[in-house]
Amino acid sequence: MKRADGLYDISRRSFLGAVGAGAALTACGGSDTASPDAPTAAVDAPAGATCAAGATDVGAPTAFMMNVPVLNSAGRFFVVRDAGGLYAMSAACTHEGVTTCVGTGASCSASGTQIFCPRHGALFKFDGTVVRGPASAPLPHLSVCLLANGHVGVIPTKVVAATVRLVA
């Protein structure tokens, strides 16, 4: 049976973690953070915002070349520069959560032109939109900000709209 567009599998652990986190956040007065592995609505953040606690330092803004995704394997996210600025997105495939890579459409490759999921072959553009399934949802974008030392920070638990950029 074909799954409806926009739906994807999440593990029981991810689902229960998201439900538990949501209940805890509601009890604490709420928050706009969410797990990048759980389906969520996008939350906008101002471009160029100063980082809050929990941001991962990914280096100087000048370290990121135009249209070359850089994988932060510890945080499971990509940082990419386009004409609008810097953005980050989850590297977890929206089909089954496998860590994706830059690839050619058939395998991982440093010279690849798309983001590739090595488990079932899903392909994404560098902006996270789906090119080929089985994934049906785009890669979620994550909050980017500036750290006090001038480096780029990524908050991997805060999902933002795909249009949010850090101008740096």
C-alpha positions as CSV (number, residue, x, y, z in Angstrom):
1,M,0.0,0.0,0.0
2,K,1.4,3.4,-0.9
3,R,1.9,5.8,1.9
4,A,0.3,9.3,1.7
5,D,2.6,12.1,0.6
6,G,4.2,13.9,3.5
7,L,4.2,10.9,5.8
8,Y,7.3,9.0,6.8
9,D,8.3,6.3,9.2
10,I,9.8,7.2,12.6
11,S,11.0,4.7,15.1
12,R,9.1,4.0,18.3
13,R,12.0,5.5,20.3
14,S,11.9,8.8,18.2
15,F,8.1,9.0,18.5
16,L,8.1,8.4,22.3
17,G,11.0,10.8,22.8
18,A,9.2,13.5,20.8
19,V,5.9,12.9,22.8
20,G,7.8,12.9,26.1
21,A,9.8,16.0,25.2
22,G,6.6,17.8,24.1
23,A,4.9,17.0,27.3
24,A,7.9,18.2,29.3
25,L,8.1,21.4,27.3
26,T,4.4,22.0,27.7
27,A,4.8,21.6,31.5
28,C,7.6,24.1,31.4
29,G,5.7,26.7,29.5
30,G,6.5,25.6,26.0
31,S,9.4,26.1,23.6
32,D,10.0,26.2,19.9
33,T,12.5,23.4,19.8
34,A,11.9,20.0,18.3
35,S,13.8,16.9,17.4
36,P,15.2,17.0,13.8
37,D,14.1,13.4,13.4
38,A,10.5,14.0,14.4
39,P,7.9,15.6,12.0
40,T,7.3,19.1,13.1
41,A,6.1,22.4,11.8
42,A,8.8,24.9,10.9
43,V,9.6,27.7,13.3
44,D,11.2,30.8,11.9
45,A,14.2,32.4,13.6
46,P,15.7,35.7,12.7
47,A,18.7,35.5,10.3
48,G,22.0,36.4,12.0
49,A,20.6,35.7,15.5
50,T,23.1,35.4,18.3
51,C,23.3,31.8,19.5
52,A,21.6,30.5,22.5
53,A,22.9,27.7,24.7
54,G,23.1,24.3,22.9
55,A,24.6,25.6,19.6
56,T,27.3,23.5,17.9
57,D,30.3,25.5,16.7
58,V,30.9,24.5,13.1
59,G,33.7,27.0,12.3
60,A,34.2,30.3,10.6
61,P,31.7,31.5,8.0
62,T,34.5,31.7,5.4
63,A,35.0,27.9,5.7
64,F,31.9,27.2,3.7
65,M,32.0,27.4,-0.1
66,M,29.1,28.1,-2.3
67,N,26.8,25.0,-2.9
68,V,29.1,22.6,-1.1
69,P,27.4,20.8,1.8
70,V,29.6,20.1,4.7
71,L,28.5,17.1,6.9
72,N,28.9,17.5,10.6
73,S,28.8,13.8,11.4
74,A,28.6,14.3,15.2
75,G,25.5,16.4,14.9
76,R,24.1,14.6,11.9
77,F,23.5,17.8,9.9
78,F,24.8,19.6,6.8
79,V,25.9,23.2,6.6
80,V,25.5,24.8,3.2
81,R,26.1,28.2,1.6
82,D,24.0,29.5,-1.2
83,A,23.3,33.0,-2.6
84,G,21.2,33.9,0.4
85,G,23.7,32.9,3.1
86,L,24.4,29.9,5.3
87,Y,21.8,27.3,6.3
88,A,21.8,23.9,8.0
89,M,19.7,20.9,7.6
90,S,19.4,17.5,9.1
91,A,21.4,14.7,7.5
92,A,18.9,12.1,8.7
93,C,16.9,10.7,5.8
94,T,13.2,11.4,6.2
95,H,12.4,7.8,5.1
96,E,14.1,5.8,7.9
97,G,16.6,8.2,9.6
98,V,19.8,6.9,8.1
99,T,22.6,9.4,7.9
100,T,22.8,10.7,4.3
101,C,25.9,11.8,2.4
102,V,26.8,13.9,-0.6
103,G,26.5,11.6,-3.6
104,T,26.1,10.9,-7.2
105,G,22.7,9.2,-7.1
106,A,24.2,5.7,-6.8
107,S,26.8,6.1,-4.0
108,C,28.5,8.6,-1.7
109,S,31.1,10.7,-3.5
110,A,32.9,13.9,-2.5
111,S,32.2,15.2,-6.0
112,G,28.5,14.4,-5.8
113,T,25.8,16.9,-6.9
114,Q,23.0,15.7,-4.6
115,I,22.4,14.3,-1.1
116,F,22.2,10.5,-1.2
117,C,20.7,8.0,1.3
118,P,22.8,4.9,1.2
119,R,20.1,2.6,2.6
120,H,17.3,2.8,0.0
121,G,18.7,5.3,-2.5
122,A,16.6,8.4,-1.7
123,L,18.0,11.6,-3.3
124,F,17.7,15.2,-2.2
125,K,18.8,18.5,-3.7
126,F,21.3,20.5,-1.7
127,D,18.3,22.6,-0.3
128,G,16.8,19.4,1.1
129,T,13.9,18.9,-1.3
130,V,13.2,15.3,-2.4
131,V,14.4,14.3,-5.9
132,R,13.7,10.6,-5.6
133,G,12.0,8.4,-3.0
134,P,11.4,6.4,-1.0
135,A,11.6,9.5,1.1
136,S,8.6,11.8,0.6
137,A,9.4,14.6,3.0
138,P,12.3,17.2,2.6
139,L,15.2,17.3,5.0
140,P,14.3,19.6,7.9
141,H,16.3,22.9,8.1
142,L,17.9,23.8,11.4
143,S,18.6,27.0,13.2
144,V,21.9,28.8,12.4
145,C,23.3,31.6,14.4
146,L,26.5,33.5,15.2
147,L,28.6,32.5,18.3
148,A,30.4,35.1,20.4
149,N,33.7,34.1,18.7
150,G,32.3,34.9,15.2
151,H,31.9,31.3,14.2
152,V,28.7,29.8,12.9
153,G,26.6,27.9,15.3
154,V,23.9,25.3,14.6
155,I,21.1,24.4,17.0
156,P,20.3,20.8,15.9
157,T,17.1,20.6,18.0
158,K,15.5,23.8,16.5
159,V,13.7,23.3,13.2
160,V,13.2,26.4,11.1
161,A,11.7,27.3,7.7
162,A,13.7,26.3,4.7
163,T,14.0,29.9,3.7
164,V,15.9,31.0,6.9
165,R,19.6,32.0,6.2
166,L,22.5,33.4,8.2
167,V,24.0,36.2,6.2
168,A,27.7,35.9,7.0
